[in-house]
Amino acid sequence: MILEPELKKFQEEIRSWVEAEIAPQAKELDEIGKFPFDNVKKLAQRGLLGVVVPQEYGGLGKTSRHFAIVIEELARVCGSTCLTVAAHNSLAIGPILKFGNETQKKKYLPDLASGRKIGAFGLTESEAGSDAGGTKTFASLNGNYYSINGSKCFTTNGSVADTYVITARTKKEKDSKSISSFIVERDSKGFSVGKTEKKMGLKGSDTATIIFEEVKVPKENLLGQEGEGFKQFLATLDSGRIGIGAMAVGLAQAALEESLKFAKTREQFDQPIANFQAIQWKLADMATQIEAARLMVHRSAYLKDQGKDFIKQASMAKLFASEVGRMVTYQAIQILGGYGFMSEYPVERFYRDVKLTEIGEGTSEIQRLVIFRQLLKEKNLI
Ligand SMILES: Cc1cc2nc3c(=O)[nH]c(=O)nc-3n(C[C@H](O)[C@H](O)[C@H](O)COP(=O)(O)OP(=O)(O)OC[C@H]3O[C@@H](n4cnc5c(N)ncnc54)[C@H](O)[C@@H]3O)c2cc1C
């Protein structure tokens, strides 16, 4: 893909930085399932924990396309670190930036953007996944405080975060206007971390249950107005999908590069396997699919930056890129043969890591639902 000169320069700088600073830890993080605290520190120093946060709040003040580049480049070297950063930027910072008032922005964004604090987003519950509107966590207003009871599962950065954006029902009725969003601080009384998940991939990324037992949250920590939480989390996920799409592209790109390198050096029948048309066609298809997915991710980021409607494009980009990610990493294992199956080579890690992109921030089935609903609204389908 041809990037404009400024974006190209940014991409090259990020690539050489992540290759030097983040890549060396990737294998070990996967093997021991350790949260990348050291990487987070380095990312913070490099400003990558507040990529789109305006400079007045301590961020880099960059565009969504810069963010897509950061996420792709991180995924290309370390999926676990990538998801940590994607969730922090898109899911924790995103809603505060978009829906927070000036006081909330000034209070929370500088710490998050500088990496002094890690952010997480609690939407999913054990009985409310794709149907996130079915949330049972409840927040009742008592004077100046909301009292929150309930729990959230599968929360990325859940056990390591300091600042959480969560959804809770503020009315008993089960409609979309009964959900609200809150900023919850980790040291609130009654807040605790439950189970930390063991996963098939992204093992260095932290995924945990967070629990609220009579957690008192000041009224000032309500994001927007009561009843706006449903709309807010939909919008948060719309933006987040650009990041997950970029993550899938980065993992696929890494798999393509490993496959190409291997195919050129692995000899069978007295020649490199890259001489066989069966291998050449796989590589050509992989590269073509990645190029298309990357263009879709950048198109949705561009539309977002222009203030245009990007819901359909972000959903399409995430759907397509995640399926490309799965197919490309699968073919990479095939190209490496038995070596692809061995953890000595990284492609089996890419294959395990990329699966999340078809599930998180809305499964592929839900993306198809979102796209179809957008199609119904459109007069001009182009
Ligand atoms: C590693 C990881 C990190 C995550 N991080 C976070 C996080 O930071 N914050 C957070 O809030 N959540 C997080 N999640 C949760 C994630 O968003 C949910 O897992 C996802 O939305 C799906 O919900 P579910 O797992 O309950 O599956 P379900 O909703 O139970 O879905 C099960 C199956 O049914 C299908 N299905 C459901 N409804 C429909 C429908 N209407 N039409 C067709 N098919 C349907 C789904 O597509 C899926 O195939 C994370 C998940 C993982 C795996």
The ligand as a Tripos MOL2 file, in Angstrom:
@<TRIPOS>MOLECULE
LIG
   53    58     1     0     0
SMALL
NO_CHARGES

@<TRIPOS>ATOM
      1 C1         -9.0340  -12.5310   24.4900 C.3       1 LIG1
      2 C2        -10.3330  -11.7990   24.6730 C.ar      1 LIG1
      3 C3        -10.3010  -10.4850   25.1100 C.ar      1 LIG1
      4 C4        -11.4980   -9.8000   25.3320 C.ar      1 LIG1
      5 N1        -11.4550   -8.5080   25.8300 N.ar      1 LIG1
      6 C5        -12.6120   -7.8920   26.1920 C.ar      1 LIG1
      7 C6        -12.5870   -6.6140   26.8230 C.ar      1 LIG1
      8 O1        -11.5360   -6.0030   27.0060 O.2       1 LIG1
      9 N2        -13.7590   -6.0860   27.2380 N.ar      1 LIG1
     10 C7        -14.9470   -6.7110   27.0480 C.ar      1 LIG1
     11 O2        -15.9660   -6.1770   27.4490 O.2       1 LIG1
     12 N3        -15.0140   -7.9210   26.4070 N.ar      1 LIG1
     13 C8        -13.8710   -8.5200   25.9970 C.ar      1 LIG1
     14 N4        -13.9130   -9.7640   25.3830 N.ar      1 LIG1
     15 C9        -15.1980  -10.3920   25.1740 C.3       1 LIG1
     16 C10       -15.6120  -10.4470   23.7110 C.3       1 LIG1
     17 O3        -15.9760   -9.1750   23.2660 O.3       1 LIG1
     18 C11       -16.7630  -11.4780   23.6240 C.3       1 LIG1
     19 O4        -16.1780  -12.7450   23.8290 O.3       1 LIG1
     20 C12       -17.4890  -11.4310   22.3050 C.3       1 LIG1
     21 O5        -18.2160  -10.2430   22.1590 O.3       1 LIG1
     22 C13       -18.4600  -12.6080   22.1320 C.3       1 LIG1
     23 O6        -19.2490  -12.7860   23.2620 O.3       1 LIG1
     24 P1        -19.3470  -14.2560   23.9330 P.3       1 LIG1
     25 O7        -17.9590  -14.7370   24.1140 O.co2     1 LIG1
     26 O8        -20.2180  -14.1690   25.1150 O.co2     1 LIG1
     27 O9        -20.0310  -15.1540   22.8260 O.3       1 LIG1
     28 P2        -21.6070  -15.3010   22.5340 P.3       1 LIG1
     29 O10       -22.2160  -13.9630   22.3860 O.co2     1 LIG1
     30 O11       -22.1980  -16.2340   23.5150 O.co2     1 LIG1
     31 O12       -21.5720  -15.9710   21.1080 O.3       1 LIG1
     32 C14       -21.4180  -17.3890   20.9090 C.3       1 LIG1
     33 C15       -21.6380  -17.6450   19.4120 C.3       1 LIG1
     34 O13       -22.9860  -17.2620   19.0440 O.3       1 LIG1
     35 C16       -22.9430  -16.3270   17.9780 C.3       1 LIG1
     36 N5        -24.0390  -15.3720   18.0930 N.ar      1 LIG1
     37 C17       -24.4270  -14.6740   19.2050 C.ar      1 LIG1
     38 N6        -25.4490  -13.8670   18.9090 N.ar      1 LIG1
     39 C18       -25.7040  -14.0250   17.5930 C.ar      1 LIG1
     40 C19       -26.6340  -13.4520   16.6830 C.ar      1 LIG1
     41 N7        -27.5120  -12.5310   17.0490 N.pl3     1 LIG1
     42 N8        -26.6010  -13.8690   15.3830 N.ar      1 LIG1
     43 C20       -25.7110  -14.7970   14.9810 C.ar      1 LIG1
     44 N9        -24.7990  -15.3640   15.7900 N.ar      1 LIG1
     45 C21       -24.7960  -14.9910   17.0760 C.ar      1 LIG1
     46 C22       -21.5820  -15.6370   18.1220 C.3       1 LIG1
     47 O14       -21.1800  -15.0250   16.9210 O.3       1 LIG1
     48 C23       -20.7080  -16.8210   18.5250 C.3       1 LIG1
     49 O15       -20.3510  -17.5450   17.3820 O.3       1 LIG1
     50 C24       -12.7330  -10.4380   25.0930 C.ar      1 LIG1
     51 C25       -12.7530  -11.7460   24.6010 C.ar      1 LIG1
     52 C26       -11.5740  -12.4290   24.3950 C.ar      1 LIG1
     53 C27       -11.6310  -13.8410   23.8690 C.3       1 LIG1
@<TRIPOS>BOND
     1     1     2 1
     2     2     3 ar
     3     2    52 ar
     4     3     4 ar
     5     4     5 ar
     6     4    50 ar
     7     5     6 ar
     8     6     7 ar
     9     6    13 1
    10     7     8 2
    11     7     9 ar
    12     9    10 ar
    13    10    11 2
    14    10    12 ar
    15    12    13 ar
    16    13    14 ar
    17    14    15 1
    18    14    50 ar
    19    15    16 1
    20    16    17 1
    21    16    18 1
    22    18    19 1
    23    18    20 1
    24    20    21 1
    25    20    22 1
    26    22    23 1
    27    23    24 1
    28    24    25 2
    29    24    26 1
    30    24    27 1
    31    27    28 1
    32    28    29 2
    33    28    30 1
    34    28    31 1
    35    31    32 1
    36    32    33 1
    37    33    34 1
    38    33    48 1
    39    34    35 1
    40    35    36 1
    41    35    46 1
    42    36    37 ar
    43    36    45 ar
    44    37    38 ar
    45    38    39 ar
    46    39    40 ar
    47    39    45 ar
    48    40    41 1
    49    40    42 ar
    50    42    43 ar
    51    43    44 ar
    52    44    45 ar
    53    46    47 1
    54    46    48 1
    55    48    49 1
    56    50    51 ar
    57    51    52 ar
    58    52    53 1
@<TRIPOS>SUBSTRUCTURE
     1 LIG1         1 GROUP 0 **** ****
